Amino acid sequence: MVLTKKRLETLGGIGSILTGLMCVGIGVMDYETGNAWKIWVIMTVVLVVNGIAMIRHAAKRPEDEIIRVPSPREVAKART
């Protein structure tokens, strides 16, 4: 499998945004029980901003830089 750094950073940005949305859910559940929801709001903002920054950075990156991920067969051959 071949991944470009651009694709990897884009996936990381999407993952960060989705994790931020999960923090919203946790914050909503903690809203009635105490003040911990404020921490989840801060983490949501940090993760969403990080995700947007990663996606914007990936958009500026050229496509020619490549990371090669070995297949499971290649890993098994290397171990023997």
Steps between C-alpha positions, in 0.01 A plus 500: 500500500630844413395805697592854419576736785219718371245219540638406841472858629150532359391181678660627821308826470172320447575274797575800718172667407304179567671464838402859578139417421522202735616742771181699443299188582697438818461867598124482453485193725712676766303827482246406766743331740757774555757734354700243302311594182717813474807283445322311222404827330865611505615164361234520227628839389864385507429183300280668239750783446782244475301298246429804285867603515611151396262492205608847386866402532439181302334701223823699454726192494614364164374154407839348409624421852426134572497274805505132412314275744601133467228243442446226762667250264813714474512532878468121540778439247729745678450324832604160362 
